[in-house]
């Protein structure tokens, strides 16, 4: 249960105010079929998360966890810097 809550809260907080949420908001404001928009947006997020889990499962077979964590940390730092300077 701890893993579930950790993943849920991390992804939930990362997505608040994100482009995905804003796009969903715009679709919902422009269309009457709110439930269909909810289903489509949810399905897209599940598919994207599934690809992430699949990629992680494949990568873990080829790289030690230490290198995966280093690469993830490096990527977050680079993306953060790019966002700060307005290049991303």
DSSP file (Angstrom, degrees, kcal/mol; ACC not computed):
  #  RESIDUE AA STRUCTURE BP1 BP2  ACC     N-H-->O    O-->H-N    N-H-->O    O-->H-N    TCO  KAPPA ALPHA  PHI   PSI    X-CA   Y-CA   Z-CA
    1    1 A X     >        0   0    0      0, 0.0     4,-2.5     0, 0.0     5,-0.2   0.000 360.0 360.0 360.0 -34.3    0.0    0.0    0.0
    2    2 A X  H  >  +     0   0    0      1,-0.2     4,-2.5     2,-0.2     5,-0.2   0.919 360.0  49.3 -62.3 -43.1    2.9    2.3    0.7
    3    3 A X  H  > S+     0   0    0      2,-0.2     4,-2.7     1,-0.2     5,-0.3   0.924 110.3  51.3 -61.4 -44.6    4.2    1.9   -2.9
    4    4 A X  H  > S+     0   0    0      1,-0.2     4,-3.0     2,-0.2     5,-0.2   0.943 112.3  45.3 -57.6 -49.7    0.8    2.6   -4.3
    5    5 A X  H  X S+     0   0    0     -4,-2.5     4,-2.7     2,-0.2     5,-0.3   0.887 112.7  51.3 -63.6 -39.1    0.4    5.8   -2.2
    6    6 A X  H  X S+     0   0    0     -4,-2.5     4,-2.1    -5,-0.2    -1,-0.2   0.946 115.2  41.2 -62.6 -48.8    3.9    7.0   -3.1
    7    7 A X  H  X S+     0   0    0     -4,-2.7     4,-2.6     2,-0.2     5,-0.3   0.934 116.1  50.4 -65.2 -46.2    3.4    6.5   -6.8
    8    8 A X  H  X S+     0   0    0     -4,-3.0     4,-3.0    -5,-0.3     5,-0.2   0.948 113.9  43.0 -58.0 -52.1   -0.2    7.9   -6.8
    9    9 A X  H  X S+     0   0    0     -4,-2.7     4,-2.5    -5,-0.2     5,-0.3   0.885 114.0  51.5 -65.1 -38.6    0.8   11.1   -4.9
   10   10 A X  H  X S+     0   0    0     -4,-2.1     4,-1.8    -5,-0.3    -1,-0.2   0.952 116.8  38.6 -62.3 -49.9    4.0   11.6   -7.0
   11   11 A X  H  X S+     0   0    0     -4,-2.6     4,-1.8     2,-0.2    -2,-0.2   0.916 116.1  52.5 -68.3 -43.1    2.1   11.3  -10.3
   12   12 A X  H  X S+     0   0    0     -4,-3.0     4,-1.1    -5,-0.3     3,-0.2   0.939 112.6  43.7 -58.9 -49.2   -1.0   13.2   -9.1
   13   13 A X  H  < S+     0   0    0     -4,-2.5     3,-0.2     1,-0.2    -1,-0.2   0.853 112.4  53.3 -66.8 -34.2    1.0   16.2   -7.8
   14   14 A X  H  < S+     0   0    0     -4,-1.8    -1,-0.2    -5,-0.3    -2,-0.2   0.817 110.2  48.4 -68.7 -29.4    3.2   16.2  -11.0
   15   15 A X  H >< S+     0   0    0     -4,-1.8     3,-2.2    -3,-0.2     6,-0.4   0.656  80.9 110.0 -87.7 -16.4    0.1   16.3  -13.2
   16   16 A X  T 3< S+     0   0    0     -4,-1.1     3,-0.1     1,-0.3     4,-0.0  -0.442  98.6   0.9 -64.1 123.0   -1.7   19.2  -11.4
   17   17 A X  T 3  S+     0   0    0     -2,-0.3    -1,-0.3     1,-0.2    -2,-0.1   0.545 102.6 141.4  76.8   6.7   -1.7   22.2  -13.7
   18   18 A X  S <> S-     0   0    0     -3,-2.2     4,-2.4     1,-0.1    -1,-0.2  -0.254  70.6-101.5 -75.8 165.7    0.2   20.2  -16.3
   19   19 A X  H  > S+     0   0    0      1,-0.2     4,-2.6     2,-0.2     5,-0.2   0.858 122.7  56.9 -56.3 -36.6   -0.5   20.5  -20.1
   20   20 A X  H  > S+     0   0    0      2,-0.2     4,-2.3     1,-0.2    -1,-0.2   0.929 108.1  45.2 -62.9 -45.6   -2.5   17.2  -19.9
   21   21 A X  H  > S+     0   0    0     -6,-0.4     4,-2.4     1,-0.2    -2,-0.2   0.901 113.4  50.2 -66.4 -40.0   -4.8   18.6  -17.3
   22   22 A X  H  X S+     0   0    0     -4,-2.4     4,-2.3     2,-0.2    -2,-0.2   0.896 110.5  49.7 -65.6 -39.5   -5.2   21.9  -19.1
   23   23 A X  H  X S+     0   0    0     -4,-2.6     4,-2.6     2,-0.2    -2,-0.2   0.918 111.4  49.1 -64.4 -42.4   -6.0   20.1  -22.4
   24   24 A X  H  X S+     0   0    0     -4,-2.3     4,-2.5     1,-0.2    -2,-0.2   0.908 110.0  51.9 -62.5 -41.6   -8.6   18.0  -20.6
   25   25 A X  H  X S+     0   0    0     -4,-2.4     4,-2.1     2,-0.2    -1,-0.2   0.914 110.4  48.5 -59.5 -44.3  -10.1   21.1  -19.1
   26   26 A X  H  X S+     0   0    0     -4,-2.3     4,-1.5     2,-0.2    -2,-0.2   0.918 111.5  48.7 -65.6 -43.8  -10.3   22.7  -22.6
   27   27 A X  H  X S+     0   0    0     -4,-2.6     4,-1.1     1,-0.2     3,-0.2   0.920 112.6  49.5 -60.1 -42.3  -12.0   19.6  -24.1
   28   28 A X  H  < S+     0   0    0     -4,-2.5     3,-0.2     1,-0.2    -2,-0.2   0.860 109.5  50.8 -66.4 -36.1  -14.4   19.5  -21.2
   29   29 A X  H  < S+     0   0    0     -4,-2.1    -1,-0.2     1,-0.2    -2,-0.2   0.785 114.6  44.2 -71.1 -26.6  -15.3   23.2  -21.6
   30   30 A X  H  < S+     0   0    0     -4,-1.5     2,-0.3    -3,-0.2    -1,-0.2   0.584 112.2  52.6 -95.5 -11.8  -15.9   22.8  -25.3
   31   31 A X     <  -     0   0    0     -4,-1.1     3,-0.0    -3,-0.2     6,-0.0  -0.911  62.3-145.5-130.7 153.1  -18.0   19.6  -25.3
   32   32 A X  S    S+     0   0    0     -2,-0.3     2,-2.0     1,-0.2     3,-0.2   0.721  82.4  85.9 -86.3 -22.7  -21.0   18.3  -23.5
   33   33 A X     >  +     0   0    0      1,-0.2     4,-1.9     2,-0.1     5,-0.2  -0.500  48.4 162.3 -84.2  76.3  -19.9   14.7  -23.2
   34   34 A X  H  > S+     0   0    0     -2,-2.0     4,-2.6     1,-0.2    -1,-0.2   0.880  72.2  53.6 -63.4 -40.1  -17.9   15.0  -20.0
   35   35 A X  H  > S+     0   0    0     -3,-0.2     4,-2.6     1,-0.2    -1,-0.2   0.903 108.1  49.7 -65.1 -40.3  -17.9   11.2  -19.3
   36   36 A X  H  > S+     0   0    0      2,-0.2     4,-2.6     1,-0.2    -1,-0.2   0.897 111.5  49.3 -64.4 -39.8  -16.5   10.5  -22.8
   37   37 A X  H  X S+     0   0    0     -4,-1.9     4,-2.8     2,-0.2     5,-0.3   0.918 110.9  50.4 -63.8 -43.3  -13.8   13.1  -22.2
   38   38 A X  H  X S+     0   0    0     -4,-2.6     4,-2.6     2,-0.2     5,-0.2   0.930 112.5  46.7 -59.4 -46.4  -13.0   11.5  -18.8
   39   39 A X  H  X S+     0   0    0     -4,-2.6     4,-2.5     2,-0.2    -2,-0.2   0.918 114.6  46.3 -63.2 -44.2  -12.8    8.0  -20.4
   40   40 A X  H  X S+     0   0    0     -4,-2.6     4,-2.2     2,-0.2    -2,-0.2   0.933 115.6  45.1 -65.5 -45.9  -10.6    9.2  -23.3
   41   41 A X  H  X S+     0   0    0     -4,-2.8     4,-2.2     2,-0.2    -2,-0.2   0.914 114.9  48.4 -65.0 -42.5   -8.2   11.2  -21.0
   42   42 A X  H  X S+     0   0    0     -4,-2.6     4,-2.5    -5,-0.3    -2,-0.2   0.915 111.1  50.6 -63.4 -43.0   -8.0    8.4  -18.5
   43   43 A X  H  X S+     0   0    0     -4,-2.5     4,-2.5    -5,-0.2    -1,-0.2   0.898 109.8  50.6 -61.9 -40.8   -7.3    5.8  -21.2
   44   44 A X  H  X S+     0   0    0     -4,-2.2     4,-2.5     2,-0.2    -1,-0.2   0.910 111.4  47.7 -64.4 -41.9   -4.5    8.0  -22.6
   45   45 A X  H  X S+     0   0    0     -4,-2.2     4,-2.5     2,-0.2    -2,-0.2   0.890 111.8  50.0 -66.6 -39.0   -2.9    8.4  -19.2
   46   46 A X  H  X S+     0   0    0     -4,-2.5     4,-2.5     2,-0.2    -2,-0.2   0.919 111.7  48.7 -64.1 -42.9   -3.2    4.7  -18.5
   47   47 A X  H  X S+     0   0    0     -4,-2.5     4,-2.1     2,-0.2    -2,-0.2   0.918 112.5  47.8 -63.1 -43.4   -1.6    3.9  -21.9
   48   48 A X  H  X S+     0   0    0     -4,-2.5     4,-1.9     2,-0.2    -2,-0.2   0.911 113.2  47.8 -64.4 -42.0    1.2    6.4  -21.3
   49   49 A X  H  X S+     0   0    0     -4,-2.5     4,-2.6     1,-0.2    -2,-0.2   0.893 109.1  55.0 -65.1 -38.8    1.9    5.0  -17.8
   50   50 A X  H  X S+     0   0    0     -4,-2.5     4,-2.6     1,-0.2    -2,-0.2   0.902 106.7  50.1 -60.6 -41.7    1.8    1.5  -19.3
   51   51 A X  H  X S+     0   0    0     -4,-2.1     4,-2.7     2,-0.2    -1,-0.2   0.896 110.4  50.8 -63.1 -39.2    4.6    2.5  -21.7
   52   52 A X  H  X S+     0   0    0     -4,-1.9     4,-2.4     2,-0.2    -2,-0.2   0.917 111.6  46.4 -63.8 -43.8    6.6    3.9  -18.8
   53   53 A X  H  X S+     0   0    0     -4,-2.6     4,-2.3     2,-0.2    -2,-0.2   0.916 113.6  49.3 -64.7 -43.3    6.2    0.7  -16.8
   54   54 A X  H  X S+     0   0    0     -4,-2.6     4,-2.1     2,-0.2    -2,-0.2   0.923 111.5  48.4 -62.4 -45.1    7.1   -1.4  -19.8
   55   55 A X  H  X S+     0   0    0     -4,-2.7     4,-2.8     1,-0.2    -1,-0.2   0.911 111.9  50.0 -62.1 -42.0   10.2    0.7  -20.6
   56   56 A X  H  X S+     0   0    0     -4,-2.4     4,-2.2     1,-0.2    -1,-0.2   0.891 109.1  51.6 -63.0 -39.5   11.3    0.5  -17.0
   57   57 A X  H  < S+     0   0    0     -4,-2.3     4,-0.5     2,-0.2    -1,-0.2   0.884 113.8  43.9 -64.8 -38.7   10.9   -3.3  -17.0
   58   58 A X  H >< S+     0   0    0     -4,-2.1     3,-1.1     1,-0.2     4,-0.4   0.931 113.2  50.3 -71.4 -45.9   13.0   -3.7  -20.1
   59   59 A X  H >X S+     0   0    0     -4,-2.8     4,-2.2     1,-0.3     3,-1.8   0.868 101.8  61.6 -61.9 -37.8   15.7   -1.2  -19.0
   60   60 A X  T 3< S+     0   0    0     -4,-2.2    -1,-0.3     1,-0.3    -2,-0.2   0.736  97.5  60.0 -64.5 -19.8   16.1   -2.9  -15.6
   61   61 A X  T <4 S+     0   0    0     -3,-1.1    -1,-0.3    -4,-0.5    -2,-0.2   0.673 116.0  31.6 -77.6 -16.5   17.2   -6.1  -17.4
   62   62 A X  T <4 S+     0   0    0     -3,-1.8     2,-0.4    -4,-0.4    -2,-0.2   0.654 117.5  47.2-115.1 -22.6   20.1   -4.3  -19.0
   63   63 A X  S  < S-     0   0    0     -4,-2.2    -1,-0.2     3,-0.0     2,-0.1  -0.956  80.4-113.3-126.3 141.5   21.2   -1.6  -16.5
   64   64 A X    >>  -     0   0    0     -2,-0.4     4,-1.7     1,-0.1     3,-0.8  -0.387  33.6-113.7 -65.6 150.3   21.9   -1.8  -12.8
   65   65 A X  H 3> S+     0   0    0      1,-0.3     4,-2.6     2,-0.2     5,-0.2   0.823 114.5  63.6 -55.3 -34.6   19.5    0.2  -10.6
   66   66 A X  H 3> S+     0   0    0      1,-0.2     4,-2.1     2,-0.2    -1,-0.3   0.917 105.6  43.6 -57.2 -45.6   22.3    2.6   -9.7
   67   67 A X  H <> S+     0   0    0     -3,-0.8     4,-2.6     2,-0.2    -1,-0.2   0.843 111.2  54.2 -71.5 -33.9   22.7    3.8  -13.3
   68   68 A X  H  X S+     0   0    0     -4,-1.7     4,-2.5     2,-0.2    -2,-0.2   0.924 110.7  46.5 -64.8 -43.7   19.0    4.1  -13.8
   69   69 A X  H  X S+     0   0    0     -4,-2.6     4,-2.7     2,-0.2     5,-0.2   0.910 112.7  49.7 -65.0 -42.3   18.7    6.3  -10.8
   70   70 A X  H  X S+     0   0    0     -4,-2.1     4,-2.6    -5,-0.2    -2,-0.2   0.927 112.3  47.5 -61.9 -44.4   21.7    8.4  -11.9
   71   71 A X  H  X S+     0   0    0     -4,-2.6     4,-2.6     2,-0.2    -2,-0.2   0.911 112.7  49.3 -63.7 -42.4   20.3    8.8  -15.4
   72   72 A X  H  X S+     0   0    0     -4,-2.5     4,-2.3     2,-0.2    -2,-0.2   0.922 112.8  46.9 -62.6 -44.9   16.9    9.8  -14.0
   73   73 A X  H  X S+     0   0    0     -4,-2.7     4,-2.2     2,-0.2    -2,-0.2   0.915 112.9  49.2 -62.4 -44.0   18.4   12.3  -11.6
   74   74 A X  H  X S+     0   0    0     -4,-2.6     4,-2.7    -5,-0.2    -2,-0.2   0.917 110.4  50.9 -61.6 -44.4   20.5   13.8  -14.4
   75   75 A X  H  X S+     0   0    0     -4,-2.6     4,-2.7     1,-0.2     5,-0.2   0.909 110.0  49.4 -61.9 -43.2   17.5   14.0  -16.7
   76   76 A X  H  X S+     0   0    0     -4,-2.3     4,-2.4     2,-0.2    -1,-0.2   0.902 111.8  49.1 -63.3 -40.5   15.4   15.8  -14.1
   77   77 A X  H  X S+     0   0    0     -4,-2.2     4,-2.5     2,-0.2    -2,-0.2   0.939 112.8  47.0 -64.0 -46.8   18.3   18.3  -13.4
   78   78 A X  H  X S+     0   0    0     -4,-2.7     4,-2.6     1,-0.2    -2,-0.2   0.931 113.9  47.2 -61.4 -46.6   18.8   19.0  -17.1
   79   79 A X  H  X S+     0   0    0     -4,-2.7     4,-2.3     1,-0.2    -1,-0.2   0.891 111.2  52.3 -63.5 -38.5   15.0   19.5  -17.7
   80   80 A X  H  X S+     0   0    0     -4,-2.4     4,-2.2    -5,-0.2    -2,-0.2   0.918 110.8  46.9 -61.7 -44.2   14.8   21.7  -14.7
   81   81 A X  H  X S+     0   0    0     -4,-2.5     4,-2.1     2,-0.2    -2,-0.2   0.923 111.7  51.0 -63.7 -44.4   17.6   23.9  -16.0
   82   82 A X  H  <>S+     0   0    0     -4,-2.6     5,-2.8     1,-0.2     6,-0.8   0.885 111.0  48.9 -61.1 -38.4   16.1   24.1  -19.4
   83   83 A X  H ><5S+     0   0    0     -4,-2.3     3,-0.9     4,-0.2    -1,-0.2   0.898 109.1  52.9 -67.7 -39.4   12.8   25.1  -17.9
   84   84 A X  H 3<5S+     0   0    0     -4,-2.2    -2,-0.2     1,-0.2    -1,-0.2   0.871 112.4  43.8 -63.9 -36.9   14.4   27.8  -15.8
   85   85 A X  T 3<5S-     0   0    0     -4,-2.1    -1,-0.2    -5,-0.1    -2,-0.2   0.409 117.0-113.3 -91.0   3.6   16.2   29.3  -18.9
   86   86 A X  T < 5S+     0   0    0     -3,-0.9    -3,-0.2    -4,-0.3    -4,-0.1   0.726  83.6 118.1  78.2  22.8   13.0   29.1  -20.9
   87   87 A X      <       0   0    0     -5,-2.8    -4,-0.2    -6,-0.2    -5,-0.1   0.417 360.0 360.0 -99.6   0.8   14.2   26.5  -23.4
   88   88 A X              0   0    0     -6,-0.8    -5,-0.2    -5,-0.1    -1,-0.1   0.334 360.0 360.0-141.1 360.0   11.7   23.8  -22.5
